[in-house]
Amino acid sequence: MDTELDIQRFFREVARICALEQAQQEERNRKGENYNLFSILNIERYELKHSALIANLLDPKGSHGCGDAFLKAFFEIALKGTAYPFESSTPPQSHTEHYTGLIAGDTGGRIDILVESKSSHYGLIIENKIYAGDQDKQLTRYDNYGKKTFGADRYLLVYLTLFGSEASEGSTAKGNAKEVDYLCLSYAEDILRWLEQCVRLADNKPLVRESLNQYIRTIKQLTYQDMNQENIQEIIDLAVDHPEVVDILSSKRGAIAQGIREKYIFPKLEEYAKKKGCIFINKTDSNKLSEIRIQKDGWDGYIIISSESGKGPRWTNVWIGVKDNRPSEIKSPSQAQTDEGNGMKWKYLNPYNWESPENFPAMKTSVAEEIINKLDEIIEELGFK
């Protein structure tokens, strides 16, 4: 077996399929079939926007006008037949960014989506993760809120991610995500199936139905399901026929991620810094740090782009912030959660994981531009010249 020849053939076939897909997408664009307000407004990557929409759909008094039909469908489909816990006579209320108090150890924080009923004494707690990383003890804090507010077995804690990932170890007090009872849901399957049922339920409400269809297309884009199914199957068949090539690519994904960062992200940020008369410092060269600094003579500090810990070469939970030379420490976004005034100084980037293959396309096409926009905002707000 000539592995090098197999790799060449594999990539030639993938390139052919991708070219066909691009031509098909261009034809759909010409016909207006890809028109999507969520994408045009560039809100598809912001968790708060997704939370607001999902919370409205789950609200029996939501503007969709379908009563509790969507909420019941959520329990039936997304929650896989979980018994509907709310009384029909007293509809539950839906909230976003529900404040549970200042973060203090195992309590406090803001719940992304909360559906609750005082009469039924039941709560549906949803932690929504598009790209942001887990906060320290986050699941433990929300689990404790559920126990205190609704009582044991009177609430359901859901961890919603693009692909149904489990929570990180640090999201619980004891560093073991299994200590908290929660249900993993995915946008890729669970939310899509639920939304498709919502479309059927809203058949006699054309504006709601079409809005849901656009949101479904948005979810498919985020979860890489917007390709033509025949093209997807061809790529799958290629992978099945060439597992050794897939194995090589998989084993080298760290090097591929590094190559994408060094080709498509870091040079653009360095060019931006030079145009602003700033110094660009890439501290990843030592292979012991994952940190970039942008600073300038006359500033009291510098802008920092870093992984959560800043240690080691891996770029995960990437955030952007400001180091002020007057205080003695840098706060990461998770550490700054108790600071109600931290604003945009401490913000996770979208996407936040620069090691994951699912984010490689965005890293190539849009990450640098999004960071540059954020840098402009920081410089303007802090009065840097």
TAFENMO-V348974 format. One record per residue. N is the residue number from 1. RES is the residue in one small letter. SS is DSSP state (2 for helix, 1 for strand, 0 for the rest). PSI is psi in whole degrees, -180 to 180 (999 if undefined). BURIAL is I if it has 9 or more other ideal C-beta (glycine too) atoms within 8 Angstrom, else O. Layout:
BEGIN
N,RES,SS,PSI,BURIAL / N,RES,SS,PSI,BURIAL
END
This chain:
BEGIN
1,m,0,127,O / 2,d,0,97,O / 3,t,2,-41,I / 4,e,2,-41,O / 5,l,2,-39,O / 6,d,2,-41,I / 7,i,2,-43,I / 8,q,2,-45,O / 9,r,2,-42,I / 10,f,2,-49,I / 11,f,2,-33,O / 12,r,2,-44,O / 13,e,2,-42,I / 14,v,2,-41,I / 15,a,2,-39,O / 16,r,2,-44,O / 17,i,2,-41,I / 18,c,2,-38,O / 19,a,2,-40,O / 20,l,2,-44,I / 21,e,2,-42,I / 22,q,2,-42,O / 23,a,2,-40,O / 24,q,2,-38,I / 25,q,2,-40,I / 26,e,2,-37,O / 27,e,2,-39,O / 28,r,2,-37,I / 29,n,2,-41,I / 30,r,2,-35,O / 31,k,2,-5,O / 32,g,0,13,O / 33,e,0,-18,O / 34,n,0,8,O / 35,y,0,124,O / 36,n,0,115,I / 37,l,2,-32,O / 38,f,2,-42,I / 39,s,2,-40,I / 40,i,2,-41,O / 41,l,0,-2,O / 42,n,0,45,O / 43,i,0,3,O / 44,e,0,-19,I / 45,r,0,5,I / 46,y,0,118,I / 47,e,2,-38,I / 48,l,2,-35,O / 49,k,2,-42,I / 50,h,2,-43,I / 51,s,2,-42,I / 52,a,2,-42,I / 53,l,2,-47,I / 54,i,2,-42,I / 55,a,2,-39,I / 56,n,2,-40,I / 57,l,2,-33,I / 58,l,2,-9,I / 59,d,0,116,I / 60,p,0,-24,O / 61,k,0,15,O / 62,g,0,162,I / 63,s,0,-4,O / 64,h,0,-22,I / 65,g,0,15,O / 66,c,0,13,I / 67,g,0,-137,O / 68,d,0,13,I / 69,a,2,-43,I / 70,f,2,-40,I / 71,l,2,-44,I / 72,k,2,-39,I / 73,a,2,-33,I / 74,f,2,-44,I / 75,f,2,-38,I / 76,e,2,-42,I / 77,i,2,-61,I / 78,a,2,-40,I / 79,l,0,12,I / 80,k,0,50,O / 81,g,0,14,O / 82,t,0,135,O / 83,a,0,136,O / 84,y,0,121,O / 85,p,0,-6,O / 86,f,0,147,I / 87,e,0,134,O / 88,s,0,-28,O / 89,s,0,-26,O / 90,t,0,92,I / 91,p,0,144,I / 92,p,0,167,I / 93,q,1,149,I / 94,s,1,136,I / 95,h,1,154,I / 96,t,1,151,I / 97,e,1,46,I / 98,h,1,120,I / 99,y,1,124,O / 100,t,0,9,I / 101,g,0,167,O / 102,l,0,143,O / 103,i,0,122,I / 104,a,1,97,O / 105,g,0,-111,O / 106,d,0,15,O / 107,t,1,165,I / 108,g,0,174,I / 109,g,0,-175,I / 110,r,1,125,O / 111,i,1,129,I / 112,d,1,-52,I / 113,i,1,129,I / 114,l,1,123,I / 115,v,1,119,I / 116,e,1,153,I / 117,s,1,121,I / 118,k,0,-34,O / 119,s,0,-40,O / 120,s,0,-15,I / 121,h,0,57,O / 122,y,1,147,I / 123,g,1,138,I / 124,l,1,113,I / 125,i,1,121,I / 126,i,1,121,I / 127,e,1,115,I / 128,n,1,120,I / 129,k,1,109,I / 130,i,0,-59,I / 131,y,0,-22,I / 132,a,0,149,O / 133,g,0,171,I / 134,d,0,142,I / 135,q,0,160,I / 136,d,0,126,I / 137,k,0,25,I / 138,q,2,-50,I / 139,l,2,-38,I / 140,t,2,-43,I / 141,r,2,-43,I / 142,y,2,-31,I / 143,d,2,-42,I / 144,n,2,-37,I / 145,y,2,-43,I / 146,g,2,-45,I / 147,k,2,-44,I / 148,k,2,-39,O / 149,t,2,-41,I / 150,f,2,-22,I / 151,g,0,158,O / 152,a,0,139,O / 153,d,0,14,O / 154,r,0,22,I / 155,y,1,161,I / 156,l,1,125,I / 157,l,1,121,I / 158,v,1,135,I / 159,y,1,105,I / 160,l,1,121,I / 161,t,1,173,I / 162,l,0,-43,I / 163,f,0,18,I / 164,g,0,30,I / 165,s,0,155,O / 166,e,0,158,O / 167,a,0,157,I / 168,s,0,161,O / 169,e,2,-36,O / 170,g,2,-6,O / 171,s,2,-3,I / 172,t,0,159,I / 173,a,0,-37,O / 174,k,0,8,O / 175,g,0,25,O / 176,n,0,104,O / 177,a,2,-22,I / 178,k,2,-11,O / 179,e,2,-18,O / 180,v,0,134,I / 181,d,0,108,O / 182,y,0,161,I / 183,l,1,127,O / 184,c,1,129,I / 185,l,1,156,I / 186,s,1,147,I / 187,y,2,-38,I / 188,a,2,-34,I / 189,e,2,-60,O / 190,d,2,-49,I / 191,i,2,-38,I / 192,l,2,-47,I / 193,r,2,-39,I / 194,w,2,-45,I / 195,l,2,-38,I / 196,e,2,-36,I / 197,q,2,-37,I / 198,c,2,-38,I / 199,v,2,-44,I / 200,r,2,-38,O / 201,l,2,-26,I / 202,a,0,24,I / 203,d,0,-33,O / 204,n,0,11,O / 205,k,0,85,I / 206,p,2,-38,O / 207,l,2,-42,O / 208,v,2,-45,I / 209,r,2,-47,I / 210,e,2,-35,O / 211,s,2,-41,O / 212,l,2,-40,I / 213,n,2,-39,I / 214,q,2,-39,I / 215,y,2,-37,I / 216,i,2,-43,I / 217,r,2,-37,I / 218,t,2,-45,I / 219,i,2,-40,I / 220,k,2,-36,I / 221,q,2,-44,I / 222,l,2,-30,I / 223,t,0,16,I / 224,y,0,43,O / 225,q,0,14,I / 226,d,0,3,O / 227,m,0,156,O / 228,n,0,132,O / 229,q,2,-34,O / 230,e,2,-38,O / 231,n,2,-41,I / 232,i,2,-45,I / 233,q,2,-36,O / 234,e,2,-42,I / 235,i,2,-41,I / 236,i,2,-45,O / 237,d,2,-40,O / 238,l,2,-44,I / 239,a,2,-40,I / 240,v,2,-38,O / 241,d,2,-19,O / 242,h,0,60,I / 243,p,2,-29,O / 244,e,2,-34,I / 245,v,2,-44,I / 246,v,2,-39,I / 247,d,2,-43,O / 248,i,2,-46,I / 249,l,2,-42,I / 250,s,2,-41,O / 251,s,2,-20,O / 252,k,0,16,O / 253,r,2,-30,I / 254,g,2,-44,O / 255,a,2,-36,O / 256,i,2,-44,I / 257,a,2,-43,I / 258,q,2,-42,I / 259,g,2,-40,O / 260,i,2,-43,I / 261,r,2,-45,I / 262,e,2,-22,O / 263,k,2,-37,O / 264,y,2,-16,I / 265,i,2,-61,I / 266,f,2,-44,I / 267,p,2,-38,I / 268,k,2,-37,I / 269,l,2,-38,I / 270,e,2,-41,I / 271,e,2,-41,O / 272,y,2,-45,I / 273,a,2,-43,I / 274,k,2,-40,I / 275,k,2,-31,O / 276,k,0,2,I / 277,g,0,28,O / 278,c,0,167,I / 279,i,1,129,O / 280,f,1,121,I / 281,i,1,116,O / 282,n,1,105,O / 283,k,0,12,I / 284,t,0,-8,I / 285,d,0,-32,O / 286,s,0,-10,O / 287,n,0,12,O / 288,k,0,-10,O / 289,l,1,156,I / 290,s,1,84,I / 291,e,1,139,I / 292,i,1,138,I / 293,r,1,141,I / 294,i,1,117,I / 295,q,1,169,I / 296,k,0,145,I / 297,d,0,133,O / 298,g,0,-16,O / 299,w,0,148,O / 300,d,0,-6,O / 301,g,1,-152,I / 302,y,1,160,I / 303,i,1,138,I / 304,i,1,137,I / 305,i,1,122,I / 306,s,1,162,I / 307,s,1,175,I / 308,e,1,-48,I / 309,s,1,-27,O / 310,g,1,-3,I / 311,k,1,144,O / 312,g,0,168,O / 313,p,0,-4,I / 314,r,0,132,O / 315,w,0,87,I / 316,t,0,153,I / 317,n,0,53,I / 318,v,0,135,I / 319,w,1,165,I / 320,i,1,137,I / 321,g,1,-168,I / 322,v,1,131,I / 323,k,1,119,I / 324,d,1,127,O / 325,n,0,-14,O / 326,r,0,-50,O / 327,p,0,169,O / 328,s,0,2,O / 329,e,0,159,O / 330,i,0,135,O / 331,k,0,130,I / 332,s,0,164,I / 333,p,0,-41,I / 334,s,0,-34,I / 335,q,2,-23,O / 336,a,2,5,I / 337,q,2,-31,I / 338,t,2,-10,O / 339,d,0,100,O / 340,e,0,-18,O / 341,g,0,17,O / 342,n,0,-25,I / 343,g,2,-142,O / 344,m,2,4,O / 345,k,2,-27,I / 346,w,0,105,I / 347,k,1,132,I / 348,y,1,147,I / 349,l,0,155,I / 350,n,0,118,I / 351,p,0,156,I / 352,y,0,-14,I / 353,n,0,106,I / 354,w,0,18,I / 355,e,0,-16,I / 356,s,0,129,I / 357,p,2,-30,O / 358,e,2,-19,O / 359,n,2,-1,I / 360,f,2,-43,I / 361,p,2,-44,O / 362,a,2,-36,I / 363,m,2,-33,I / 364,k,2,-39,O / 365,t,2,-31,O / 366,s,0,-17,O / 367,v,2,-47,I / 368,a,2,-42,I / 369,e,2,-40,O / 370,e,2,-39,I / 371,i,2,-42,I / 372,i,2,-41,I / 373,n,2,-42,O / 374,k,2,-38,I / 375,l,2,-42,I / 376,d,2,-42,O / 377,e,2,-44,I / 378,i,2,-46,I / 379,i,2,-41,I / 380,e,2,-45,O / 381,e,2,-39,O / 382,l,2,-3,O / 383,g,0,22,O / 384,f,0,141,O / 385,k,0,999,O
END
